[in-house]
């Protein structure tokens, strides 16, 4: 299989199911942003962090491939008229979402309670988490926008929302584990 197909040379690409759309289509932007997020999560996983975090991040990366596949599927081509699935596309499950929630709860047990927003930074690995969190929020916004135009599986929207929470808590946990400074944001007073 060749990497280049030349089928996109005129600015269109094919969705699962064969429908061709412009490369700037909101669906392409949605799953392209998920792909960008997956790359940033790989960058976090490449850092010197606890093996447990690395194992969870690999599971998240796998789930993000599923999210990308769901978003790359033309909903009109996914289901046959008799209601059966035409394409064998995996789904995000409630177990995938529960994994994120359980990991958030586990990490928060050892963290001080938040009383303020925190400024991103303090350590390179923590900053990578915050960048991934921001990309995740963008992927979520794009997917929500897409959902207003064409149906998106609700579990995808839930997963992206929960993943951004997970990445925020992971940033805080890594700040704690790495003995980095967590800088609270205290709004300036108007003079």
C-alpha positions in Angstrom: 0.0 0.0 0.0 1.4 3.4 -1.0 1.3 6.3 1.3 0.4 8.7 -1.5 -2.8 8.1 -3.5 -3.0 11.4 -5.4 -6.8 11.3 -4.8 -6.6 14.4 -2.5 -4.6 16.5 -4.9 -7.6 18.7 -5.7 -8.5 19.5 -2.1 -11.0 16.7 -1.3 -10.7 13.6 0.8 -12.9 10.5 1.3 -14.7 9.7 4.5 -15.3 6.1 5.6 -18.1 5.0 3.3 -16.7 6.8 0.3 -18.3 10.2 0.5 -15.8 12.9 -0.7 -15.7 16.2 1.1 -13.4 19.3 1.0 -10.4 19.0 3.3 -11.6 22.1 5.2 -14.9 20.3 6.0 -15.8 20.5 9.7 -15.7 16.7 9.9 -12.1 16.6 8.7 -11.2 19.4 11.0 -12.8 17.5 13.9 -10.9 14.2 13.4 -7.7 16.0 12.3 -7.7 17.8 15.7 -8.2 14.5 17.4 -5.2 13.2 15.5 -3.2 16.3 16.7 -4.4 15.5 20.3 -3.2 11.9 19.9 0.3 13.2 18.9 0.5 15.4 22.0 -0.5 12.5 24.2 2.3 10.5 22.6 4.6 13.3 23.6 3.4 13.2 27.2 3.9 9.4 27.2 7.5 9.8 26.0 8.4 11.8 29.1 9.9 10.3 32.3 6.6 9.6 34.0 5.1 6.8 36.1 4.5 3.6 34.1 0.9 3.6 35.2 0.3 7.0 33.5 2.0 5.6 30.3 -0.3 2.6 30.3 -3.4 4.8 30.7 -2.1 7.1 28.0 -1.7 4.2 25.6 -5.4 3.2 26.2 -6.4 6.8 25.6 -4.4 6.9 22.3 -6.2 3.7 21.3 -9.6 5.3 22.2 -8.7 8.4 20.2 -8.2 6.3 17.1 -11.7 5.0 17.7 -13.0 8.6 18.1 -11.2 9.5 14.8 -12.8 6.6 13.0 -16.3 7.6 14.3 -15.7 11.2 13.2 -14.3 10.1 9.8 -17.5 8.1 9.0 -20.3 9.6 6.9 -23.3 9.0 9.1 -25.6 8.5 6.1 -23.3 5.6 4.9 -22.8 4.0 8.3 -26.3 2.4 8.7 -28.2 0.4 6.1 -32.0 1.0 5.6 -32.8 -2.0 7.7 -31.0 -0.4 10.6 -27.9 -2.6 10.6 -24.4 -1.2 10.6 -22.9 -1.1 7.1 -19.4 -0.3 8.3 -17.6 -2.1 11.1 -16.6 1.0 13.0 -15.6 0.6 16.7 -17.4 2.6 19.3 -16.5 4.5 22.4 -18.0 2.6 25.3 -19.1 3.7 28.8 -16.1 1.7 30.1 -13.7 4.0 28.1 -15.3 7.0 29.8 -15.3 5.3 33.2 -11.6 4.7 32.9 -11.0 8.4 32.7 -13.3 9.1 35.6 -11.7 6.5 37.7 -8.2 7.8 36.9 -9.3 11.3 37.7 -10.7 10.2 41.1 -7.6 8.2 41.9 -5.2 11.0 41.1 -7.3 13.6 43.0 -7.1 11.6 46.2 -3.5 12.7 46.7 -3.9 16.3 45.5 -4.6 19.3 47.5 -8.0 20.8 46.8 -8.1 23.4 44.2 -9.0 26.9 45.4 -7.9 28.9 42.3 -7.3 28.4 38.7 -3.7 27.4 38.0 -1.3 28.9 35.4 -0.1 26.3 32.9 3.6 25.5 33.4 6.1 24.7 36.1 7.7 21.7 34.3 7.9 20.8 30.6 5.9 17.6 31.1 3.1 19.5 32.9 3.1 22.1 30.0 2.7 19.2 27.5 -0.4 18.1 29.5 -1.9 21.6 29.3 -1.2 21.9 25.6 -3.0 18.5 25.1 -5.9 19.7 27.3 -6.3 22.8 25.1 -6.2 20.7 21.9 -8.7 18.3 23.4 -11.0 21.2 24.2 -10.7 22.4 20.6 -11.5 18.9 19.3 -14.5 18.9 21.6 -15.7 22.3 20.3 -15.3 21.2 16.7 -17.1 17.9 17.4 -20.0 19.7 19.1 -20.2 22.1 16.1 -20.2 19.1 13.8 -23.0 17.5 15.9 -25.2 20.6 15.2 -24.8 19.9 11.4 -24.6 16.1 11.3 -25.1 13.5 14.1 -22.1 12.6 16.2 -22.2 9.7 18.5 -22.9 11.1 22.0 -20.2 8.9 23.6 -17.6 10.7 21.5 -18.7 14.1 22.9 -18.7 12.7 26.4 -15.3 11.1 26.0 -13.6 14.3 24.7 -15.2 16.3 27.5 -14.0 13.8 30.2 -10.5 13.5 28.5 -9.9 17.2 28.9 -10.7 16.9 32.6 -8.3 13.9 32.8 -5.5 15.9 31.2 -6.0 18.8 33.6 -5.9 16.5 36.6 -2.9 14.7 35.1 -1.1 18.0 34.8 -1.8 18.7 38.5 -0.7 15.2 39.5 2.5 15.5 37.6 3.1 18.9 39.1 2.8 17.2 42.5 4.9 14.1 41.5 7.7 16.2 40.0 7.8 18.7 42.9 7.1 21.5 40.5 5.5 24.7 41.6 1.7 25.1 40.9 1.2 28.8 40.4 -2.3 29.9 41.4 -4.0 32.5 39.2 -5.0 35.4 41.5 -6.8 38.1 39.5 -5.2 41.5 39.7 -7.1 44.2 41.5 -8.1 47.2 39.4 -6.3 50.3 40.6 
